[in-house]
Amino acid sequence: MENINKAMQLLNRSMDEPGLQTPIPFEQFIGKVASNPSVVMRNVFQIFHDMVLNYVEKGEDEYQDDPESVDFVDYDCTRLFVEDSDHPFFADRLFANRLIKQVESFTRGTQQNKIYIFEGPPGCGKSTFLNNLLMKFEAYANTGEGLRHEAVWRLDRKALGDIPVHEATTPLVAKLCQALEVPEKAQMNYFKAQDTIRATDTYIEIPCPSHDNPILLIPKNHRRSFFDELFANDEFKWKLFTEKKYEWVFKDNPCTICSSLYQALLHTLKSPLEVFKMLYAQPFRFNRRLGEGISVFNPGDKPIRQVILTNAMLQNRINSLLKDSNQVKYIFSRYAKTNNGVYALMDIKSHNIERLIELHNIVSEGLHKVEDVEENVNSLLMALMNPEDKKSIKDFQSFSDRIEYINIPYVLDINTEVKIYRDIFGKHIDESFLPRVLHNFARTIISTRLNTKSKAILAWIGDPSKYKLYCDKNLLLLKMELYTGYIPPWLTEEDYKDFTAKVRRKILAEAESEGDKGFSGRDAIKIFNAFYSPFAQESKLVNMANLRDFFTKYAKDLSADVPEGFLDSLLKMYNYTILQEVKESLYYYNEERISRDIQNYLFAINFESGAVQTCNYTGEKIEITDAFFESIENRLLGAKASSAKRQEFRGEAQKEYTSRTLTQEIMLEGKPITETNLYELLHEQYIRNLKEKALDPFLENENFRRAIKDYDTDAFKAYDKRIRNDVTFLIDNLCEKFRYTNQGAREVCMYVVDSNLAKEFAG
């Protein structure tokens, strides 16, 4: 019994949900408007906007300090499309930015009279996207944060001079009971029940089938003065009277039923205040399954026969109460049920073509005719469409400016593609791959979805051959990085400077015409399963050789869809990347010594060769000779730099030092030498060149290779202490900095050494 009581108490507490609250008088509702207007005064577009931003977390712009940034942000849509869903939808970075920009436009103007069509090829997840989106919209709209109110009338029978039917018939019933000799006890029970009905049947409740906000019952010509009186001269009042998103408050009309009731009651009661006493506000409860607030139609759903909806019993009671059958016609269409809600079509095929065409008048005028009654339709109209289905509406030119297309292509973001594999096959799949190999599989899949040529990138880069060591000839690998919001570090300084906001927008705009071909989402899952099953082994991690062999030997039919030369370039990029990781992990540096070298160099470039000076910054006595300059410039420019190149570099550094570093940053701004721009530039260049040579001492040392192979075994203890320290340092750094396992770190080091990658990428 204790458990039963606890369970019942839990159920009782759930009755406090917003959707189960009882209607409140209009005056009390206005109190809510006054205390929290930005929440209470929202239409469907504003609530949809708030819902999306409530569930989507805005990630950081990795280049927010970049003056050329175009706000291509990493939005996390997990809570919107993945959490609590049976079939997750993974939005890549491109689509997430596209969706957020569209949703943000909902609050910048009136959004009526448009159909939002999400267009994408089969297998891109359109249906999953819309189902999950509407599921979260329904959940949000039924919470306190997303709560809206709708009008409901409670017509006071006494105030309107109505006599309940049972009161008028009671004497007749009494006479009938006597004639039939009904026992006195039975008669008492009957009249007792009638007393209960009299006590509760004091009003007729008439819900607004169009879910109108109660404030729309305030006559349009009085709304501005009403709200001017209601609100203080604060920020919200200024927004209410000036911003486009609140135009509906002053322009929208209530439904015909509510406006007819208002006029009929005003005619009878002679006082607006008395009319408003019969107006109540109740929570607008969304229920997709019942078609309340959200209606979704599949192509195979046949049109309903009953076009006009009504409630005969309620109509009779209204007629009886108002004593006029023509004043209020309680009729409406199915569009009323989603007024101020969402009306969605799943794929424009079969019966949904007819439904889309029916929306023509609605998107043109915002009205729908029900017999001789005009019905307002202010709904968020959505549809899904395959590109080939556009022909269904090509003959309706007037539709063209009423449709807003939002592209849902196949995933073009590497990280999102990998998330899909992890969701389908389990997060443990990462343990079977060397780092980057799983992502390189995703790159191969995505390469089939991209346009081979990119005018925007070619106009920016010019000659792609300068990146042939780590990028394909079509620069698809570069585009994929940019689509994830990442600017590769291997870009030249000149290309990075030319990567302006205009160039970035052009490149991102190209994504609108990509992702409609190649391997679909369903194809990619099948291909990954075929790749993963034979190569995933406990003894060895899946590597790039496995990836290349799969597409070139085991699944040759698939390689025809992969751009020519792409796999070779992918391998080169992988080799370059892991070489940098190994160099980074093997690199020792003495930060203090590097800092002193740069400070001494910046001081010395202001003197002729042969001078002996004490550095103002380090206090060291320096013999300023060609050998001194050469020793530091070899680290800054590389040992192969010519004498002319070193002289030119020295002259430019000296010019920058005297014109800006010393006179402006040090003398005027009071910066220490180590915080100046020139110092930071030389420091970065110095370290980068040291790392380039970090592997050189070990390449000819056979003991180094064998020690890597024997790492983490008893045989490793037999090696020289210096070798053991170097190998341990290398393995530990690979694991810590680049998320390798011990096994993965050993395998990738062996691969780098055996493939002689340092020589391949030398210079």
C-alpha positions in Angstrom: 0.0 0.0 0.0 2.9 2.4 0.7 4.3 2.0 -2.8 0.8 2.4 -4.2 0.4 5.6 -2.3 3.7 6.9 -3.5 2.8 6.1 -7.1 -0.5 7.8 -6.7 1.1 10.9 -5.2 3.5 11.1 -8.1 0.6 10.9 -10.5 -1.2 13.6 -8.5 1.8 15.9 -8.8 1.9 15.4 -12.5 -1.6 17.0 -12.6 0.2 20.3 -12.0 1.5 20.3 -15.6 0.7 23.5 -17.5 -1.6 21.8 -20.0 -3.8 20.5 -17.2 -4.4 23.8 -15.5 -7.9 25.1 -15.4 -9.0 28.2 -17.4 -8.4 31.6 -15.9 -10.6 34.7 -16.3 -9.5 37.2 -19.0 -8.6 39.8 -16.4 -6.2 37.4 -14.6 -4.7 36.5 -18.0 -4.0 40.2 -18.7 -2.1 40.1 -15.4 0.1 37.4 -16.8 0.6 39.5 -19.9 1.6 42.5 -17.9 4.1 40.6 -15.6 5.7 38.5 -18.4 4.8 39.9 -21.8 7.7 38.5 -23.8 6.6 35.0 -22.9 2.9 35.3 -22.9 2.7 37.4 -26.2 4.2 34.8 -28.6 2.8 33.5 -31.8 3.8 30.1 -33.3 6.9 31.5 -35.1 8.2 33.1 -31.9 7.6 30.0 -29.9 9.3 27.8 -32.5 12.3 30.1 -32.5 12.5 30.0 -28.7 12.1 26.2 -28.7 15.0 25.7 -31.1 17.3 28.0 -29.2 16.3 26.3 -26.0 17.5 23.0 -27.2 20.4 24.0 -29.4 23.7 25.0 -27.6 25.8 27.5 -29.4 29.4 26.3 -29.5 32.4 28.6 -29.7 33.6 30.1 -32.9 37.1 28.7 -33.1 38.2 31.9 -34.9 36.2 34.5 -33.0 39.2 36.8 -32.9 39.7 36.6 -36.6 38.4 39.8 -38.2 37.4 37.8 -41.3 35.2 35.4 -39.3 31.7 34.8 -40.9 30.2 33.4 -37.7 30.2 29.8 -38.9 29.5 28.4 -35.5 29.6 24.9 -34.1 26.0 24.4 -32.9 25.4 21.4 -30.8 22.0 20.0 -31.8 22.1 16.9 -29.7 19.3 17.9 -27.3 17.1 18.8 -30.3 17.6 15.9 -32.6 19.3 13.1 -30.6 18.3 13.0 -27.0 15.1 11.0 -26.1 14.5 10.1 -29.8 14.1 6.5 -31.1 15.8 7.5 -34.3 18.5 10.2 -33.9 19.1 12.8 -36.6 22.6 14.2 -36.8 22.8 17.7 -38.1 26.2 18.6 -39.6 27.7 22.0 -39.1 26.5 23.4 -42.4 22.9 22.4 -41.9 22.9 23.5 -38.3 24.0 27.0 -39.3 21.5 27.0 -42.1 18.6 26.0 -39.7 19.6 28.5 -37.0 19.7 31.4 -39.5 16.3 30.4 -40.8 14.8 30.2 -37.3 16.4 33.5 -36.3 14.6 35.1 -39.2 11.3 34.2 -37.5 11.7 36.9 -35.0 12.8 39.6 -37.5 9.6 40.0 -39.3 6.1 38.6 -40.1 6.4 35.0 -41.3 2.8 34.4 -42.4 2.1 33.4 -46.0 5.1 31.1 -46.6 5.7 27.4 -46.8 9.0 26.1 -45.5 10.1 23.2 -47.6 13.0 21.1 -46.5 14.5 19.7 -49.7 16.9 16.8 -49.8 17.7 13.5 -51.7 16.4 10.1 -50.5 18.3 8.7 -47.6 19.4 12.1 -46.1 17.1 11.7 -43.1 14.4 14.3 -43.9 11.6 12.4 -42.2 13.7 11.6 -39.1 14.6 15.3 -38.9 11.0 16.5 -39.1 9.7 13.9 -36.7 12.3 14.7 -34.1 11.8 18.5 -34.6 8.1 18.2 -34.1 8.5 15.9 -31.1 10.6 18.5 -29.3 8.3 21.3 -30.4 5.3 19.4 -28.9 7.2 18.7 -25.7 8.4 22.3 -25.3 5.0 23.8 -26.1 3.5 21.7 -23.3 5.9 22.9 -20.6 5.9 26.1 -18.6 8.7 27.6 -20.8 6.7 27.0 -24.0 3.2 27.6 -22.6 0.8 29.7 -24.6 -2.9 30.4 -23.9 -6.0 30.1 -26.1 -9.4 31.7 -25.8 -12.3 29.8 -24.3 -15.7 31.2 -23.6 -17.8 30.5 -20.5 -21.3 31.9 -21.2 -23.1 32.6 -18.0 -26.6 31.2 -18.5 -28.1 33.3 -15.7 -26.6 36.5 -17.0 -28.0 35.7 -20.4 -31.5 34.9 -19.1 -31.4 31.2 -20.0 -33.4 28.5 -18.2 -31.7 25.1 -18.1 -33.7 22.4 -19.9 -33.9 20.2 -16.9 -35.5 23.1 -14.8 -38.2 23.6 -17.4 -39.1 19.9 -17.6 -39.0 19.0 -13.9 -42.8 19.5 -13.3 -43.5 17.3 -16.3 -41.1 14.6 -15.0 -42.9 14.7 -11.6 -46.3 14.3 -13.1 -44.9 11.4 -15.3 -43.4 9.7 -12.2 -46.8 9.9 -10.4 -48.7 8.5 -13.4 -46.2 5.6 -13.6 -46.3 5.1 -9.8 -42.5 5.4 -9.5 -41.4 4.7 -5.9 -40.8 7.9 -3.8 -37.2 6.9 -3.1 -36.4 6.6 -6.8 -38.0 10.0 -7.4 -35.8 11.6 -4.6 -32.7 10.1 -6.2 -33.6 11.5 -9.6 -34.3 15.1 -8.3 -31.1 15.0 -6.2 -29.1 14.3 -9.3 -30.9 17.2 -11.0 -29.9 19.5 -8.2 -26.3 18.5 -8.8 -26.7 19.3 -12.5 -28.2 22.7 -11.6 -25.2 23.5 -9.3 -22.6 22.7 -12.1 -24.4 23.6 -15.3 -24.3 27.3 -14.7 -22.4 28.1 -17.9 -21.8 26.8 -21.4 -18.1 26.4 -22.3 -17.2 27.1 -25.9 -13.5 26.5 -26.8 -12.0 28.5 -29.7 -11.3 25.8 -32.4 -8.6 28.1 -33.9 -6.7 28.4 -30.6 -6.7 32.2 -30.8 -4.7 34.1 -28.2 -7.3 35.9 -26.0 -5.7 39.3 -26.6 -7.1 39.1 -30.2 -10.6 39.6 -28.7 -9.6 43.2 -27.8 -11.0 45.2 -30.8 -8.2 46.1 -33.2 -8.8 49.8 -33.0 -8.4 49.8 -29.2 -5.3 47.5 -28.9 -2.6 50.2 -29.2 -4.3 52.4 -26.5 -5.0 49.3 -24.3 -1.3 48.2 -24.3 -0.1 51.7 -24.1 -2.0 52.0 -20.8 -1.1 48.5 -19.7 2.7 48.7 -20.0 5.1 51.2 -18.5 7.5 53.0 -20.9 10.1 50.3 -20.8 12.1 48.2 -23.3 9.4 45.7 -24.0 6.8 48.4 -24.7 9.2 49.9 -27.3 9.7 46.5 -28.9 6.0 45.8 -28.9 5.2 49.0 -30.8 8.2 49.0 -33.2 9.4 45.4 -33.9 8.0 43.4 -36.8 7.7 40.2 -34.8 4.9 41.8 -32.7 2.9 43.1 -35.7 0.5 40.2 -35.3 -0.7 41.7 -32.0 -2.1 44.7 -33.8 -3.0 43.2 -37.2 -4.4 39.7 -36.6 -8.2 39.1 -36.3 -9.8 36.6 -34.0 -11.6 33.6 -35.6 -15.0 34.1 -37.0 -16.6 32.1 -34.1 -15.0 34.2 -31.4 -15.7 37.5 -33.1 -19.3 36.5 -33.7 -19.7 35.5 -30.1 -18.2 38.8 -29.0 -20.6 40.8 -31.1 -23.6 38.7 -30.0 -22.8 39.0 -26.3 -22.1 42.7 -26.7 -25.5 43.2 -28.3 -27.2 41.3 -25.4 -25.1 42.6 -22.4 -24.5 46.1 -23.7 -21.1 46.3 -21.9 -17.6 45.1 -23.1 -16.6 44.5 -19.5 -19.5 42.1 -19.0 -18.5 40.3 -22.2 -14.9 40.0 -21.1 -16.1 38.5 -17.8 -17.2 35.5 -19.9 -13.8 35.2 -21.8 -11.2 32.9 -20.2 -7.7 31.8 -21.2 -6.6 28.2 -21.0 -3.3 26.5 -21.8 -2.9 25.6 -25.5 -2.3 21.9 -25.3 -0.5 20.4 -28.2 -1.1 16.8 -29.2 0.2 15.5 -32.6 -1.7 12.2 -32.4 -5.0 14.1 -32.1 -4.1 16.7 -34.6 -4.3 19.5 -32.0 -1.7 22.2 -32.6 0.3 19.8 -34.9 -0.9 17.9 -37.9 1.4 15.7 -40.0 0.2 14.1 -43.2 1.9 11.3 -45.1 1.5 10.9 -48.8 -0.7 7.8 -48.4 -3.1 9.5 -45.9 -6.4 9.8 -47.8 -8.2 13.1 -47.6 -11.0 13.2 -45.0 -14.5 13.2 -46.3 -15.8 15.6 -43.6 -14.3 18.9 -44.8 -16.4 21.0 -42.5 -16.2 20.3 -38.8 -18.8 21.3 -36.2 -20.3 20.3 -32.8 -24.1 19.9 -33.3 -24.8 19.7 -29.5 -22.8 22.8 -28.8 -24.4 24.6 -31.7 -27.8 23.8 -30.4 -26.9 25.1 -26.9 -25.5 28.3 -28.4 -28.6 28.8 -30.5 -30.8 28.2 -27.4 -28.7 30.6 -25.3 -28.5 33.4 -27.8 -32.0 32.8 -29.1 -30.8 33.2 -32.7 -29.4 30.5 -34.9 -27.7 32.8 -37.3 -25.5 34.9 -34.9 -22.8 32.3 -34.3 -22.0 29.4 -36.6 -19.8 26.9 -34.8 -18.2 25.5 -38.0 -14.5 25.2 -38.8 -12.1 23.2 -41.0 -9.1 21.0 -40.1 -6.8 24.0 -40.6 -8.3 25.5 -37.5 -6.9 22.7 -35.4 -3.4 23.8 -36.4 -3.9 27.5 -36.4 -1.1 29.0 -34.3 0.5 25.6 -34.6 2.3 23.4 -37.2 0.8 21.9 -40.4 3.3 19.5 -42.0 3.5 17.4 -45.1 5.8 14.4 -45.3 7.0 14.3 -48.9 5.1 16.0 -51.7 3.7 12.9 -53.4 0.3 11.3 -54.0 -2.4 12.9 -51.7 0.2 15.4 -50.3 0.4 17.1 -53.8 -3.3 17.9 -53.4 -2.8 19.1 -49.9 0.0 21.4 -51.0 -2.1 22.9 -53.8 -4.9 23.5 -51.3 -2.5 25.6 -49.3 -2.3 28.0 -52.3 -5.1 30.4 -51.1 -3.9 30.1 -47.5 -0.3 31.2 -48.3 -1.7 33.9 -50.6 -4.3 35.5 -48.3 -3.9 33.8 -44.9 -7.6 32.7 -45.2 -9.6 29.6 -45.8 -13.3 29.5 -46.8 -15.6 27.3 -44.8 -19.0 27.5 -46.5 -19.6 31.3 -46.5 -17.4 31.9 -43.5 -13.7 33.1 -43.7 -11.3 31.2 -41.5 -8.0 32.7 -40.4 -4.9 30.4 -40.9 -1.8 31.7 -39.2 0.2 28.4 -39.1 3.8 27.4 -39.5 3.5 25.4 -42.8 6.2 22.8 -43.4 6.9 20.2 -46.0 9.5 17.7 -47.1 10.4 17.2 -50.7 12.8 15.2 -52.9 14.4 17.3 -55.6 12.7 15.4 -58.4 9.3 16.2 -56.9 9.6 19.9 -57.7 7.8 19.2 -60.9 4.6 18.7 -58.9 4.4 22.4 -58.3 6.2 23.8 -61.4 2.8 24.9 -62.9 2.0 27.1 -59.9 4.2 30.1 -60.5 2.5 32.0 -57.8 3.9 29.5 -55.4 7.5 30.4 -56.2 7.7 33.5 -54.0 5.7 31.8 -51.2 8.1 28.9 -50.8 11.2 29.0 -48.7 13.5 26.1 -49.5 15.9 24.8 -46.8 18.4 22.3 -48.1 19.0 19.0 -46.2 21.8 17.3 -48.1 23.8 14.2 -47.2 26.2 14.9 -44.4 29.2 17.0 -45.5 30.9 17.4 -42.2 33.5 14.7 -41.3 32.8 14.8 -37.5 29.1 14.4 -38.0 29.5 11.5 -40.3 31.6 9.7 -37.7 29.0 10.4 -35.0 26.5 8.5 -37.2 28.8 5.4 -37.3 29.3 5.6 -33.6 25.5 5.8 -33.0 24.8 2.8 -35.3 27.7 0.5 -34.4 28.6 1.7 -30.9 31.2 4.1 -29.5 33.6 1.2 -29.0 34.5 1.2 -32.7 37.1 4.0 -32.0 39.1 1.4 -30.1 39.6 -0.6 -33.3 41.1 2.2 -35.3 44.3 4.1 -35.4 43.5 7.8 -34.8 42.4 9.6 -37.9 41.6 6.4 -39.9 37.9 6.4 -38.9 37.7 10.0 -40.0 39.5 9.2 -43.2 36.8 6.6 -44.0 34.2 9.4 -43.5 36.3 11.7 -45.8 36.2 9.0 -48.5 32.4 8.7 -48.2 31.9 12.5 -48.2 34.2 12.9 -51.3 31.5 11.2 -53.4 28.9 13.8 -52.3 30.9 16.9 -53.2 31.2 18.7 -56.6 34.6 17.8 -58.1 35.4 21.4 -58.9 35.1 24.4 -56.6 35.2 27.8 -58.3 35.5 29.6 -55.0 38.4 27.6 -53.8 40.3 27.7 -57.1 39.8 31.4 -57.3 41.3 31.7 -53.8 44.1 29.2 -54.0 45.1 29.5 -57.6 47.4 26.6 -58.3 46.4 23.5 -56.2 49.8 21.7 -57.0 51.5 23.7 -54.2 49.6 21.5 -51.7 50.1 18.2 -53.6 52.0 16.7 -50.6 48.9 16.8 -48.4 45.9 17.6 -50.5 44.1 16.3 -53.6 44.2 18.1 -57.0 40.6 19.1 -56.6 41.2 20.5 -53.0 38.3 18.4 -51.7 40.2 17.6 -48.5 40.7 21.4 -48.0 37.0 22.0 -48.5 36.0 19.2 -46.0 38.2 20.8 -43.4 36.6 24.2 -44.0 33.1 22.6 -43.8 33.9 21.5 -40.3 35.0 25.0 -39.4 38.7 24.2 -39.3 41.4 26.1 -41.2 44.3 23.8 -41.9 47.7 24.9 -40.6 49.4 23.8 -43.8 48.0 26.8 -45.7 50.6 29.2 -46.7 50.7 32.6 -45.0 49.7 34.3 -48.2 46.6 32.0 -48.7 45.6 32.5 -45.1 45.7 36.3 -45.5 43.6 36.0 -48.7 41.1 33.8 -46.8 38.7 36.8 -46.4 35.1 36.9 -45.2 34.0 37.2 -48.8 35.9 34.1 -49.9 34.6 32.1 -46.9 31.0 33.0 -47.7 31.4 31.9 -51.3 32.9 28.6 -50.2 30.1 27.9 -47.7 27.5 29.0 -50.3 28.7 26.2 -52.6 27.5 23.7 -50.0 23.9 24.6 -51.1 24.5 22.7 -54.4 26.3 19.7 -52.9 25.3 16.6 -51.0 22.5 15.6 -53.4 24.6 12.8 -55.0 27.1 10.1 -54.0 26.7 7.6 -51.2 23.5 8.2 -49.2 23.3 7.9 -45.4 21.9 4.4 -45.8 24.7 3.5 -48.3 27.4 4.8 -46.0 26.2 2.6 -43.1 26.2 -0.5 -45.3 29.7 0.3 -46.6 31.1 0.9 -43.2 29.7 -2.4 -41.9 31.4 -4.2 -44.9 34.7 -2.4 -44.1 34.6 -2.7 -40.3 33.7 -6.4 -40.0 36.7 -8.0 -41.7 39.4 -5.5 -40.6 38.5 -5.0 -36.9 40.9 -7.3 -35.0 42.1 -7.3 -31.4 45.7 -8.0 -32.4 46.0 -5.0 -34.8 44.3 -1.7 -35.3 42.6 -0.7 -38.5 45.1 1.4 -40.5 45.2 3.4 -43.7 46.5 0.4 -45.7 43.3 -1.4 -44.7 41.2 1.6 -45.9 43.0 1.8 -49.2 42.8 -1.9 -49.8 39.1 -2.0 -49.1 38.2 0.5 -51.7 40.8 -0.5 -54.3 40.8 -4.3 -53.9 37.8 -5.6 -52.0 35.1 -3.2 -53.1 36.3 -2.0 -56.5 32.7 -1.2 -57.6 32.6 1.5 -54.9 35.9 3.1 -55.9 34.2 4.3 -59.1 32.3 6.8 -57.1 35.4 8.1 -55.3 37.1 11.0 -57.2 40.1 10.0 -59.2 43.3 10.2 -57.1 41.5 11.0 -53.9 42.6 7.9 -52.0 46.2 8.6 -52.8 46.0 12.2 -51.7 44.1 11.1 -48.6 47.0 8.8 -47.7 49.5 11.6 -48.3 47.6 13.9 -46.0 47.4 11.2 -43.4 51.2 10.6 -43.7 51.9 14.3 -43.4 49.7 14.7 -40.4 51.0 11.7 -38.4 54.6 12.8 -39.2 53.9 16.2 -37.6 52.3 14.4 -34.6 55.4 12.2 -34.1 57.7 15.2 -34.5 55.6 17.2 -32.0 55.7 14.3 -29.6 59.5 13.7 -29.9 60.5 17.4 -29.7 62.3 18.5 -26.6 62.8 22.2 -26.2 64.4 24.6 -23.6 62.0 27.5 -23.6 64.4 29.7 -21.7 67.2 29.1 -24.2 64.9 29.8 -27.2 63.7 33.0 -25.6 67.2 34.2 -24.9 68.3 33.4 -28.5 65.4 35.5 -29.9 66.0 38.4 -27.6 69.7 38.4 -28.4 69.0 38.3 -32.1 66.6 41.2 -32.0 69.2 43.2 -30.2 72.1 42.2 -32.4 70.5 43.0 -35.8 70.9 46.7 -35.0 74.7 46.4 -35.1 77.3 45.7 -37.7 79.1 42.3 -37.8 82.2 42.3 -35.7 80.8 44.4 -32.8 80.7 43.2 -29.2 77.7 44.3 -27.2 75.9 43.5 -24.0 72.2 42.7 -24.7 69.8 45.1 -23.0 67.2 42.3 -22.6 69.2 39.3 -21.4 72.4 40.9 -20.0 74.5 38.5 -22.1 77.7 39.7 -23.8 77.4 39.0 -27.5 80.0 38.7 -30.2 78.0 39.9 -33.2 79.4 37.8 -36.1 78.1 36.2 -39.3 78.4 32.9 -37.4 76.2 34.2 -34.6 73.5 35.3 -37.0 73.8 32.1 -39.0 73.3 29.8 -35.9 70.0 31.5 -35.1 68.8 32.0 -38.6 69.3 28.3 -39.4 66.7 27.6 -36.7 64.4 30.4 -38.0 64.7 29.6 -41.7 66.2 26.1 -42.0 69.7 25.1 -42.7 69.1 25.2 -46.5 68.4 28.9 -46.5 70.8 30.8 -48.8 73.0 33.7 -47.6 70.9 36.1 -49.7 67.7 34.8 -48.1 69.1 35.2 -44.6 70.3 38.8 -45.3 66.9 39.7 -46.6 65.2 38.2 -43.6 67.6 40.0 -41.2 66.9 43.3 -43.0 63.1 43.0 -42.8 63.3 42.0 -39.1 65.6 45.0 -38.3 63.2 47.4 -40.1 60.2 46.0 -38.2 62.1 46.2 -34.9 63.0 49.9 -35.3 59.8 51.2 -36.9 57.3 49.4 -34.6 58.7 47.0 -32.0 61.1 49.4 -30.2 59.4 52.8 -30.9 55.8 51.9 -30.5 55.3 48.7 -28.5 58.3 49.0 -26.1 58.7 52.7 -25.7 55.1 54.0 -26.1 53.1 51.0 -24.9 55.5 49.8 -22.3 55.5 46.1 -23.4 58.4 43.8 -22.5 60.3 42.5 -25.6 58.7 39.1 -25.0 55.2 40.4 -25.6 55.8 42.2 -28.9 54.4 41.0 -32.2 57.8 40.5 -33.7 59.1 38.4 -30.8 56.0 36.2 -30.9 56.4 35.7 -34.7 60.0 34.7 -34.4 59.3 32.5 -31.4 56.7 30.5 -33.4 59.0 30.2 -36.4 61.9 29.1 -34.3 59.9 26.3 -32.6 58.3 25.2 -35.9 61.7 24.6 -37.5 63.1 22.8 -34.5 60.2 20.4 -34.7 60.8 19.8 -38.4 64.2 18.4 -37.5 63.2 16.6 -34.3 63.2 13.2 -36.0 66.4 13.5 -37.9 68.8 12.1 -35.1 66.8 8.9 -34.8 66.2 8.0 -38.5 69.5 6.2 -39.0 69.4 4.6 -35.5 68.3 1.0 -35.9 68.1 0.6 -32.1 65.5 3.4 -32.0 63.2 1.4 -34.3 63.6 -1.9 -32.4 63.0 -0.1 -29.1 59.7 1.2 -30.4 58.7 -2.3 -31.4 59.7 -3.8 -28.1 58.1 -1.0 -26.0 56.0 -2.2 -23.1 57.7 -5.6 -23.2 60.5 -7.1 -21.1 62.9 -6.8 -24.0 62.6 -3.0 -23.8 64.6 -3.0 -20.5 67.7 -4.1 -22.4 68.1 -0.9 -24.3 70.3 2.1 -23.5 68.8 4.5 -21.0 68.8 7.4 -23.4 66.9 5.3 -26.0 64.4 4.2 -23.4 63.8 7.7 -22.3 63.4 9.0 -25.9 60.9 6.2 -26.8 58.9 6.5 -23.6 58.7 10.3 -24.1 57.5 9.8 -27.6 54.9 7.2 -26.8 53.6 9.1 -23.7 53.2 12.3 -25.7 51.4 10.6 -28.6 48.9 9.2 -26.0 48.5 12.4 -24.1 48.4 14.9 -27.0 46.8 13.0 -29.8 44.7 10.3 -28.0 46.7 7.3 -29.1 46.7 4.0 -27.1 50.1 2.4 -26.4 49.4 -0.1 -29.1 48.4 2.6 -31.6 51.4 4.8 -30.7 53.8 1.9 -31.4 52.1 1.1 -34.7 52.1 4.6 -36.0 55.7 5.2 -35.0 56.8 2.0 -36.8 54.8 3.2 -39.8 56.5 6.6 -39.9 60.0 5.1 -39.6 59.5 2.2 -42.0 57.8 4.4 -44.6 60.6 7.0 -44.3 58.0 9.8 -44.2 60.5 12.3 -42.9 62.4 12.0 -46.2 59.2 12.1 -48.3 58.2 15.4 -46.8 61.6 16.9 -46.4 61.6 20.6 -47.4 
